[in-house]
Amino acid sequence: MFSAARLKQICAYADDIVITGRTKQILADTFCKLKHEAPNAGLIVNNNKTKYLFCTRKAINATYINAGEEQFEQVNSFKYLGTVVNTDSAVEEEIKERMGAGNMAYRGHKKKTIFININIPKRQTTTL
């Protein structure tokens, strides 16, 4: 049997919150408690942006989860604090995202003007 402390976790940063749980029922119960307590902290839960992700390597059909009066759709991946989280916990999508961002930054850097004075050695050339 699982210990109560390991059944659910809440990760929060500013107004981004992730609830992890071992069952759909635990997620639904934790969400209901969070929604009930959110106004005390000055927060409002946006039901349109609330989704859930089921992590497994098995193929599953997309379903909904019911939490109180709300119903949330299942997604295959989402971005939390700039990191892609997906159903099979694979990192390939995250690596592609980061490589793309790095390539964009590199291409943007190459477009900047470089001033070169022929009297200054190349190792002292500065990009502005």
C-alpha positions in Angstrom: 0.0 0.0 0.0 1.2 3.6 -0.7 1.8 6.0 2.1 -0.4 9.0 2.2 2.5 11.4 1.7 3.4 9.7 -1.6 -0.1 9.6 -3.1 0.0 13.3 -4.2 2.3 16.3 -4.6 1.6 19.9 -5.5 4.3 21.8 -7.4 3.7 25.6 -7.6 5.6 28.5 -9.0 3.8 31.9 -9.1 0.4 31.0 -10.7 1.5 27.8 -12.4 0.5 24.7 -10.4 1.0 21.0 -11.1 -0.8 18.3 -9.1 0.6 14.8 -9.3 -1.2 11.8 -8.0 -1.3 8.1 -8.3 -5.0 7.9 -9.3 -7.6 10.0 -11.0 -9.6 10.1 -7.8 -6.7 11.6 -5.8 -6.2 14.2 -8.6 -9.9 15.1 -8.5 -10.0 15.4 -4.7 -6.8 17.4 -4.5 -8.1 19.7 -7.3 -11.4 20.3 -5.4 -9.4 21.2 -2.2 -7.1 23.5 -4.2 -10.1 25.2 -5.9 -11.8 25.7 -2.5 -8.7 27.2 -0.9 -7.5 29.3 -3.9 -9.6 32.4 -3.2 -8.0 32.6 0.3 -4.7 33.1 -1.5 -6.1 35.5 -4.1 -6.1 33.0 -6.9 -8.8 32.0 -9.3 -8.6 28.6 -11.1 -9.0 28.9 -14.9 -11.1 25.9 -15.8 -10.4 26.4 -19.5 -6.6 26.1 -19.0 -6.8 23.2 -16.6 -5.8 19.8 -18.2 -4.6 16.5 -17.0 -1.9 14.2 -18.2 -1.6 10.5 -17.6 2.0 9.2 -17.7 2.3 5.7 -19.1 4.2 3.9 -21.8 1.0 2.0 -22.8 -1.3 3.3 -25.5 -4.4 4.7 -23.9 -7.6 6.4 -25.2 -8.0 10.1 -24.2 -10.6 10.5 -21.5 -11.9 13.2 -19.2 -11.6 13.5 -15.4 -14.4 14.8 -13.3 -13.6 17.0 -10.3 -16.7 18.3 -8.6 -18.7 20.2 -11.2 -15.8 20.5 -13.6 -14.6 18.2 -16.3 -11.0 18.3 -17.7 -9.6 16.9 -20.8 -6.6 14.6 -21.1 -3.5 15.9 -23.0 -0.5 14.1 -24.3 2.0 16.9 -23.3 2.2 20.3 -21.8 4.8 22.9 -21.0 5.5 23.7 -17.3 8.0 26.4 -16.5 9.5 26.1 -19.9 9.9 22.3 -19.8 7.9 19.9 -21.9 6.2 17.1 -19.9 4.7 14.2 -21.9 2.8 11.0 -21.3 5.7 8.6 -21.7 8.3 10.7 -19.8 10.4 10.8 -22.9 12.9 13.7 -23.3 13.2 13.7 -27.1 10.5 16.5 -27.4 12.3 18.6 -24.8 15.6 18.2 -26.5 14.1 19.3 -29.9 12.5 22.3 -28.2 15.8 23.4 -26.6 17.8 22.8 -29.8 15.3 24.9 -31.7 15.6 27.7 -29.2 19.4 27.5 -29.3 19.4 27.6 -33.1 17.1 30.6 -33.1 19.3 32.4 -30.6 22.4 31.6 -32.7 20.8 32.8 -36.0 19.7 36.0 -34.2 23.3 36.5 -32.9 24.7 36.0 -36.4 22.5 38.8 -37.8 24.1 41.4 -35.4 26.6 43.8 -36.9 30.2 43.1 -36.1 32.6 46.0 -36.0 36.1 45.1 -36.9 39.1 47.5 -36.7 42.0 46.1 -38.8 44.4 47.4 -36.1 42.8 45.2 -33.4 43.7 41.4 -33.3 40.7 39.2 -34.1 40.5 37.8 -30.6 39.6 41.3 -29.4 36.8 41.8 -31.9 33.5 42.7 -30.1 29.9 41.9 -31.2 27.5 44.8 -30.5 
